[in-house]
Every structure is written in C-alpha cells, then in structure tokens.
Amino acid sequence: MARIVEVRSRRDLRRFIDFPYSFYKDHPYWVPQLRKEIRHTLSRKKNAFFEHGDMALFLALDDSGTVVGRIASILNGMHLKTHQDGTGFFGFFEVEERYETAEALFEAAAAWARARGLRALRGPTNPTLNDLSALLVSGFDRMPAILMPYNHPYYEEYLTRWGFRRVMKIWAYYIHYKHANFERMKRGAKIVRRRNPGLSLRTLDMSRYYEDVEIMRDIWNDGWERNWGFVPITRNEFRQLAKEFKDVVDPRICFILENDGEPVAFSVSLPNINPALKKVPDGRLFPFGLAKILLHDKFGGFNEVRMPLMGVKKAYHGRAFDVLPVLETMIQCPSHGYAACETSWVLDSNHVLKNLLTAIGTAVDKEYVLLEKDISTPGAA
C-alpha cells in the first residue's frame, strides 16, 4: 500500500509539481501547464489565495519511494465567509490506476480538513473555482481548451467508490463559425438596443488594462452572486488572474457593455494556446519551450478561442444584455482569424445561457463535474 507524506520540503514540493509531467508523458490529449504558473499557484508569498485560504499538499509513495499520486486539501476562507457551510475542497488530484492509493490520498485530505473544523470536501478545485477546476467525465478523446483540465477516465470511479457524489454538472459548448446561426441572436440584439438606446459596446482598453479589469471584477461579483457555489473574488485574486491573461489576451474580442456610461456587462475571450503548450511537454519555457510556442504562433497561429468569463450586473438580469457582447464576439472572431469558440464552463443550472448557446448552433463538447463528500466523521458517506 502507498505511503502518504505531507509536502514540507522544497524537494517534496518539486516532486509534487513534477508528477503529472511523467504521469501523462506521451499522452495524446493532456496539455502541460507551465511549471512557473504552478509554482506561483502553490506559493504562499505570491498567490493571493493565501490571503484568506490555506492548503496542505500530500504525496503518495510506493515501496521504492517513487511518487504514484498527489492531492491537496484546501480551506477557502472566502467560501466559508460567504456560505458558512463548513465545506473544504480538494484539488491537484492525480493518481496511478490503483484504488487503494486514491483511497489513502482521500483519507489524508479529509483528515487535514476535518482537523480544521471542515465537514465536507468538494472538488476538484486548484485551489479555487476560478482556477483550473472540475473533473472531466466526457470528452476524453480531445484536448481541453486553455485553462480547462484533463484527467484519466477512472478518476470519477475512484471518487464515487470512496463516497463522493456529483453536486454540479458543468458543460463546455463548442461552435465552428461555419455552422453558426446568428440570425435569432441578431434579432434579439436589435430589440435590446431599441429598448435601451443608451447601450454602447467597447473593446478592452489595454492602455488602462487594470482599470478595465477592476470594472469586470465589480460586474462579476455583483452579477454572479446568486449562482451556485459563487464566492466573491478579491481584488488581488482578480488582478492576479488578469496578469496571467495579459500575455495571451486579444483585446479585439473582449468587450464591456455600458448603459448611459455605466458598465453593466462584459465578456472575455482568450486565444486557445493549448496546441502550442502541447509542444512543451515538460512545461519549461527555457531553453526551448518559449521558441516552440513562438514558432507555433508564427507558422500555425491560434485559430480558436475560449470564452471563460462573462457577466451582467444583477440589476440588469432578465434584459438580455448578455446577448450583445456574446454576439459581438461571434461576429468579430472570424475577421481576426478565429474559426471556432468554446464557451466554458457553463453550470448545468444556468438555463438562460444554455438556451442562448443552443440557439446559435453550439454543441456540448465536454462534460465536467464537481463532487462532494461528507467528512464530518471518519468513514462518513
């Protein structure tokens, strides 16, 4: 049986980060994250999550001391402040195809969370829902889009065998523009503009990037407040996210909607750089990784986008304001060389957005889930 150790040394942290690169080596669909980004995420000094959260990392070792699995047990202070439900989280979960190893990792994560007064574990989140999160359960034969996860198919079986149950389904919708039908959306947009003559749409202004970022954060926190699992994102967390996006963002396909000068809605789309990251299997930019990414951009280019963020202020819900930035994205993308778009992730409970996406001809491309288990007592189901 695997031996579980908590990460306490730099050596063990390096092994925790290294494990997926060897575990998924030569896998046709797994996309490596850049190591520097993972180190930043796990750094208590650099990641704004640790201003309100805590996290413990665990390794599973076989008899020879080789890493065969890993997991993180997570306390999200903002979630607890918002929901007061005693829910902790787990993430960064990877494990060999051996249930006993997964079981030992789950028990370690649950014990750490229980010792801090938490009564349930939910996940995977790495470490929050605004990071690389959820478990892939359908669509294993395709690469994920930028900032979306990939995992082995047997993970859900191990999770449910230990007592985890699905608490939310999440969808990734995909559309190629040659199959799109925007006529219904265009008619709807005309009605929205006629009823609200003060509406105007503008692109992201890179000369005042972080000012626009703060506008988006305000809209996000206000507009998503009533959604399942919502946790307000702090100023430092959102700025951190924006800093990561800045290297890849295309301002021509990011929009802010204003009503009589008041920002009321926004959408952000990112070029899908995963095909380029796939060419850097060890996750290292140097000495050759950066050159491979730049060559891909120059000779192959990025011809798909993902829309990971959008929101409408709560006061304007039900007025179809979200149609305008979404439609403008769909219209502008082909003229800038983007032939297809993934909109993800979309909560199964978000019927308005699901209906909107279905109306323009999108199809469900992948299915993800979040799972949860009561851990209030050892062995609780």
C-alpha positions in Angstrom: 0.0 0.0 0.0 1.2 3.5 -0.8 2.7 5.6 2.0 1.3 9.2 2.3 3.6 12.1 3.2 2.8 15.7 3.6 4.8 18.1 1.5 7.1 20.1 3.8 10.4 20.4 1.9 11.4 22.1 -1.3 12.3 18.6 -2.7 8.8 17.3 -2.0 7.2 20.4 -3.5 9.3 19.8 -6.6 8.1 16.2 -6.7 4.5 17.3 -6.3 4.9 19.7 -9.3 6.8 17.2 -11.4 4.5 14.2 -11.1 1.9 15.0 -13.8 4.7 15.5 -16.5 5.9 12.0 -16.1 2.5 10.5 -15.4 1.0 11.9 -18.6 4.1 11.6 -20.7 3.3 11.0 -24.4 -0.5 11.2 -23.6 -2.1 12.5 -26.8 -4.6 14.8 -25.2 -3.2 16.0 -21.8 -1.8 19.6 -22.1 1.0 20.6 -19.7 0.8 23.7 -17.7 3.8 25.9 -17.5 5.8 25.0 -14.3 6.3 28.6 -13.4 2.5 29.1 -13.2 2.1 26.1 -11.0 4.9 27.2 -8.7 3.1 30.6 -8.5 -0.2 29.0 -7.6 1.4 27.0 -4.8 3.4 29.9 -3.5 2.2 31.3 -0.2 4.1 34.5 -0.9 2.8 35.0 -4.5 -0.7 33.6 -4.7 -3.4 36.0 -3.4 -5.5 33.0 -2.4 -3.4 32.6 0.7 -4.5 36.0 2.0 -7.7 34.2 3.1 -7.0 30.5 2.4 -4.8 27.6 3.4 -3.7 24.4 1.8 -1.8 21.2 2.5 -0.2 19.0 -0.2 0.2 15.3 0.0 2.2 12.7 -2.0 1.6 9.0 -2.3 4.9 7.0 -2.5 5.3 3.3 -3.4 7.7 0.9 -1.7 10.7 2.3 -3.7 9.8 5.9 -2.8 8.5 6.8 -6.3 5.6 9.2 -6.4 2.4 7.5 -7.6 -0.2 10.1 -6.6 -0.8 13.5 -5.1 -3.7 15.6 -3.7 -4.2 19.0 -2.0 -6.6 19.6 0.9 -7.9 23.2 0.8 -9.5 25.7 3.2 -11.1 28.5 1.2 -11.7 31.4 3.6 -13.8 33.4 1.2 -16.1 30.4 0.6 -16.5 29.9 4.3 -17.2 33.6 4.9 -19.8 33.6 2.1 -21.6 30.3 2.7 -20.8 29.3 6.3 -21.3 25.7 5.4 -18.1 24.1 6.7 -17.1 22.9 3.2 -13.5 22.4 2.3 -12.1 21.5 -1.0 -9.6 19.1 -2.7 -7.5 19.6 -5.8 -4.4 18.8 -7.7 -5.5 15.2 -7.7 -3.6 12.7 -9.8 -3.2 9.0 -9.0 -1.9 5.8 -10.5 -4.6 3.3 -11.6 -4.9 1.7 -8.2 -7.8 2.4 -6.0 -6.0 1.8 -2.7 -3.6 4.6 -3.5 -6.5 7.0 -4.2 -8.2 5.9 -1.0 -5.2 6.7 1.1 -4.9 10.2 -0.6 -8.6 10.9 0.1 -8.2 9.9 3.7 -5.2 12.2 4.2 -7.0 15.1 2.6 -10.1 14.5 4.7 -8.2 14.2 8.0 -6.4 17.5 7.4 -9.7 19.3 6.6 -11.6 17.7 9.5 -8.8 18.8 11.9 -9.7 22.4 10.8 -13.4 22.0 11.5 -14.5 21.4 8.0 -17.4 19.0 7.5 -17.3 18.2 3.7 -14.9 18.0 0.8 -15.8 19.3 -2.6 -13.8 19.4 -5.8 -11.6 19.2 -7.6 -10.5 22.9 -7.5 -6.9 24.0 -7.9 -7.3 25.7 -5.5 -10.5 27.8 -6.3 -13.3 27.6 -8.8 -11.6 30.5 -10.6 -8.5 28.3 -11.3 -8.2 25.1 -13.2 -11.1 23.2 -11.7 -13.7 20.3 -12.2 -13.3 16.7 -13.2 -13.6 15.7 -16.9 -16.2 12.9 -17.3 -16.9 13.0 -21.0 -14.8 14.1 -24.0 -11.6 12.2 -23.2 -10.6 11.9 -26.9 -10.0 15.7 -27.4 -7.6 18.2 -26.0 -9.1 20.7 -23.5 -9.2 24.4 -24.2 -7.0 26.9 -22.5 -7.3 26.8 -18.7 -9.5 23.7 -18.7 -8.5 20.4 -17.1 -7.8 16.9 -18.3 -7.7 13.7 -16.3 -7.9 10.0 -16.6 -11.4 8.4 -17.0 -11.1 6.2 -13.9 -10.9 9.2 -11.5 -14.6 9.5 -11.0 -15.0 5.8 -10.3 -12.4 6.1 -7.5 -14.0 9.2 -6.1 -17.5 7.7 -6.1 -16.2 4.5 -4.6 -14.9 6.4 -1.7 -18.2 8.2 -1.2 -18.1 11.4 -3.3 -21.2 12.3 -5.2 -21.8 14.7 -8.0 -23.1 18.1 -6.9 -22.9 20.0 -10.2 -22.5 19.3 -13.9 -20.6 21.7 -16.0 -20.7 21.9 -19.8 -18.2 23.1 -22.4 -20.0 24.3 -25.6 -18.2 24.4 -28.9 -19.1 26.1 -32.2 -17.3 26.4 -35.5 -18.4 29.6 -37.2 -19.3 27.8 -40.5 -22.1 26.1 -38.6 -23.3 29.1 -36.6 -26.7 30.7 -37.0 -26.7 34.2 -35.5 -30.0 35.4 -37.1 -32.1 34.9 -33.9 -29.5 36.5 -31.8 -29.2 39.5 -34.1 -32.9 40.0 -34.0 -32.8 39.8 -30.2 -29.9 42.3 -30.1 -31.9 44.8 -32.2 -34.8 44.6 -29.8 -32.4 45.1 -26.8 -30.8 48.1 -28.4 -34.2 49.6 -29.3 -35.5 49.2 -25.8 -32.2 50.6 -24.3 -30.9 53.4 -26.5 -28.2 54.2 -24.0 -26.3 51.0 -24.6 -22.8 51.1 -26.1 -20.2 48.4 -26.5 -16.5 48.9 -26.4 -13.4 46.7 -26.5 -10.9 46.2 -23.7 -8.6 49.2 -23.4 -5.0 47.9 -23.0 -3.8 51.4 -22.1 -6.0 51.3 -19.0 -5.9 47.5 -18.6 -6.1 47.2 -14.9 -8.9 49.8 -14.6 -11.0 47.8 -17.0 -10.1 44.7 -15.1 -11.5 46.3 -11.9 -14.7 47.1 -13.8 -15.0 43.5 -14.8 -14.4 42.3 -11.2 -17.2 44.6 -9.9 -19.6 43.2 -12.6 -18.6 39.6 -11.9 -19.0 39.8 -8.1 -22.4 41.6 -8.5 -23.8 39.6 -11.3 -22.8 36.0 -10.2 -23.7 36.5 -6.6 -26.8 34.2 -6.7 -25.2 31.4 -8.7 -24.5 28.0 -7.3 -21.2 27.9 -5.4 -20.4 31.5 -6.1 -17.5 33.1 -4.0 -16.6 36.7 -4.4 -13.2 37.1 -6.0 -10.9 39.5 -4.2 -9.2 42.5 -5.9 -5.8 40.9 -5.6 -7.0 37.5 -6.9 -8.7 39.0 -9.9 -5.7 41.2 -10.6 -3.5 38.1 -10.4 -5.8 36.4 -12.9 -5.7 39.4 -15.2 -1.9 39.5 -15.0 -1.8 35.8 -16.2 -4.3 36.6 -19.0 -2.4 39.7 -20.2 0.2 37.7 -22.1 -2.4 36.0 -24.2 -5.5 38.3 -24.2 -6.7 39.7 -27.6 -8.4 43.0 -26.7 -10.3 42.9 -30.0 -12.5 40.1 -28.7 -13.0 41.3 -25.1 -16.0 43.6 -24.6 -17.5 45.9 -21.9 -21.1 46.9 -22.3 -22.2 50.3 -20.9 -25.6 51.7 -20.3 -25.6 55.5 -20.4 -21.9 55.3 -19.5 -22.3 52.8 -16.6 -20.5 49.4 -17.2 -23.2 46.8 -16.9 -21.8 43.7 -18.7 -18.6 42.2 -20.1 -17.2 39.2 -21.8 -13.6 38.0 -22.1 -12.3 35.5 -24.8 -8.8 34.1 -25.0 -7.0 32.6 -27.9 -6.7 28.9 -27.3 -2.9 28.4 -26.9 -3.1 24.8 -25.8 -1.9 23.4 -29.2 1.3 25.4 -28.6 1.6 24.4 -25.0 1.3 20.7 -26.1 4.7 21.2 -27.8 6.3 22.0 -24.5 5.7 18.6 -22.7 8.0 19.3 -19.8 6.3 22.7 -19.0 9.5 24.6 -19.1 9.8 27.8 -21.2 13.6 27.6 -21.3 15.7 26.7 -23.1 13.4 25.6 -25.9 9.8 25.9 -24.8 9.3 29.6 -25.5 10.8 29.2 -29.0 8.3 26.4 -29.7 5.4 28.5 -28.6 6.5 31.5 -30.7 7.1 29.3 -33.8 3.6 27.8 -33.4 2.1 31.3 -33.3 4.1 32.4 -36.3 3.5 29.4 -38.6 0.4 27.8 -37.2 -1.3 30.6 -35.3 -4.1 30.3 -32.9 -7.4 29.8 -34.7 -9.8 29.0 -31.8 -10.8 30.9 -28.7 -12.4 30.1 -25.4 -14.8 32.4 -23.6 -14.1 31.8 -19.9 -15.6 34.9 -18.4 -18.8 36.9 -18.8 -21.2 38.6 -16.5 -24.1 41.1 -16.2 -24.9 43.2 -13.2 -27.7 41.9 -11.1 -29.9 44.9 -11.7 -29.9 44.2 -15.4 -30.7 40.5 -15.3 -33.6 39.4 -17.5 -33.0 42.1 -20.0 -30.9 40.0 -22.4 -27.8 42.3 -22.1 -25.6 39.3 -22.3 -26.6 38.8 -26.0 -24.7 41.9 -27.1 -21.1 41.0 -26.0 -21.6 37.4 -26.9 -22.9 38.3 -30.4 -20.1 40.8 -31.0 -17.6 38.2 -30.0 -19.0 35.7 -32.5 -19.1 38.3 -35.3 -15.6 39.7 -34.7 -13.7 36.4 -34.1 -13.7 35.2 -37.8 -12.4 38.6 -39.0 -9.4 38.2 -36.6 -8.6 34.7 -37.7 -10.5 32.7 -35.2 -12.7 29.9 -36.7 -14.2 28.4 -33.6 -15.1 29.1 -30.0 -15.5 27.1 -26.8 -17.7 28.7 -24.1 -16.9 27.1 -20.8 -17.6 26.5 -18.2 -21.4 26.6 -18.1 -23.2 25.4 -15.0 -26.0 23.0 -15.6 -28.3 25.3 -13.6 -27.6 28.2 -16.0 -30.6 27.6 -18.3 -30.6 31.1 -19.8 -27.0 30.8 -21.1 -27.5 27.2 -22.2 -30.6 28.2 -24.2 -28.7 31.1 -25.7 -25.8 28.9 -26.8 -28.1 26.2 -28.2 -30.0 28.8 -30.3 -26.8 29.8 -32.2 -25.9 26.3 -33.0 -23.3 25.3 -30.4 -22.9 21.7 -29.3 -21.9 20.2 -26.0 -18.3 19.2 -26.5 -17.2 18.1 -23.0 -18.8 17.4 -19.6 -17.2 18.1 -16.3 -18.5 17.6 -12.7 -17.8 18.8 -9.2 -18.2 16.2 -6.5 -18.6 16.3 -2.7 -18.5 14.1 0.3 -19.5 14.5 4.0 -16.3 14.0 6.1 -17.7 15.1 9.4 -16.7 11.8 10.9 -14.1 9.3 9.5 -15.9 7.0 7.1 -19.0 9.1 6.8 -20.9 8.8 3.5 
